[in-house]
Every structure is written in structure tokens, then in C-alpha cells.
Amino acid sequence: MTLACRAATPEETAGPAPEPGRPASGADEWRLTLPAAALRGTPRLRPWRPGDRIVPFGMEGRKKISDLLRESAVPARERPDVLLVEDDEGPLWLVGLARAERTRLLPSTATAVTLLVRDPSAGGTDGE
């Protein structure tokens, strides 16, 4: 899987994004739009690790990612394959499952970026 970061389009910032991000053009590509000011350093893609915590969208406190996976009914055999996008401040997005509260787009958001997670082996186009 690869991670790309680009300026968000007006369409991406026009409405509220669904909580976990969304498939962009199929199950092999995911998209999350967030305020550019929410990024601290360069975003990175990696597998989640035991002990990772995120402040889920709509919450104030941190939650263990292992608990989110269990509550989301992700089968135990699939959990090691779940990917996390983080920056220097910590987790931003559990790809396809949960986004951090700090990624919330507000009417006052001046500039936004879109993170794209793609499976390069799936083919498809790079229409972004």
C-alpha cells in the first residue's frame, strides 16, 4: 500500500466526510480529507501496533486501537493487516475504520489536504 498527500478539491471539502474515510474508487483505494493545519510533519503509513491509541472522531479521550478493532468486529486474523496513518503528533487515521477527531473539517477550515491510501498492485488509474 502507498500513501499520497495532495491539496483537497472543493468537492472534497464541501460536505462532511464519513467518519472512517471512504473508498475513493474501489476497495483498493481509500481517501480522507482533513484540515491542512491538523498535520504535524509528514504523514506516514504503517501497520498498527499494540499500544497505539487514537482520539476517535467525536470523542475527547484516547482509545486503544486494539479496542476499536474488536468493537468494529474486525476478525482477529485480519487485524495485523489494518494500516494506520500517523504524523509527528500520532495517529490520524485507522484506514477504513476510524479517523482522529483532529481531522474534522469545520466551516472555518481554510485549507485542506486529502490523504490517499492505494494498493499499487490493484492497477486502476491515477486520476488524482
N, C-alpha and C positions, 0 to 999 in steps of 0.2 A: 504494500500500500504506500502511496505517496501523499504528501501534504503540500498544497499550494495556498498562497495567501494573495489576494488581489483586492483592489478597490471595489466596493459594493456598487451594484447598479441601482438606479432609482426604484426599480421594481422590487428589488430585494429589501430595501429599507422602507417601502411604502406601508406594509402591514405587519402585524405581529407574526413572528416566526413560531412555529410549533416548538414545544419545549425541548425535544431531543435533537433538533436539527431535522433535516429531511433528506430523503433520497433526492438527488439532483436530477438524474436522468435514468436511474435504474438502481438496482440493489448494490451495484459495484461502485457507486459514487454518492457521497454524502456532502451536504452543504450546510454551513452555519454562518449567518450574518450577525455581526456584533459591532459595538462601537469601537472605533479605532483606538480611542483613549483607554479601553479596557485592556489592551495588550501591553505587557511588560516584557520587552525584549522580543526575541524571535520565537514564534510558536514552533513546537516540536511534536512529532508523532511517535508514540511508543506504546508497547503493551502496558496495561495497568499492572500494578504490583500490590501485594498485600501491604496494608498500612496506608495506601493512597486515600486521601479524603478530598471531598469537593463540597462547596456550598451550593446545593441544588437550587435551580430556578424556583423562585417563590419562597425560599426558606432563608433564615438568617444563620443557623448553625451549620457546622461542618458535619458531613456524614461519610462513613466508610463506603468506599466503592464496592467492597465485597457485600455489604448490606444492600446496596442498590441493585446489584446483580441478582441477589437472591430474591428481593422484593419484585423485581421485574421478571421473575421466573425464567431467567437465562439458565439453561441446563448446565450443570457443573462441567460437563465435558466441553462446552463451548466457551466457558468463561476465560480460559487462557488466551483465546483469540480476540477478545474485546480490546479495542485500541483506545488510547487516551491522547488528547491534545493538551499540552501544557505550555506555559511560558515561564518566565523567571519568578512569577508570583505563585505558580502552582497550576492545578488542573483547571482547564477551561471547558472541556467537553469530553464526555464519555461517548464516543462516536455512535450515533444512532439510538442512544439510551437516555442521556441526561446532559444538560448544559448548566454551566455555573450561573449563579444569579448575576454576577458582574457582566455577563454577556447580554443582558437585557437591553433591547433597543427602546429608547424613550423618545417622546416627541422633541426633546431638546438635543438629541444626538446630532451633532454637526457633521461628522464624517464616520463612515462605517467601512468595515472590511468584510470580505467573505472568505472563509476557510473552506477548502475543498479537499476531501479525502477520496482518493481514487485507487482502484485496483488496476494497475497498468496492464496486467495480463488479460483483462476483460475486453480489451480492444476499445471500440467506441471512438467518438470524436473528441477533439479538444476544443469545442466550440466556445470556450470561455475567453 
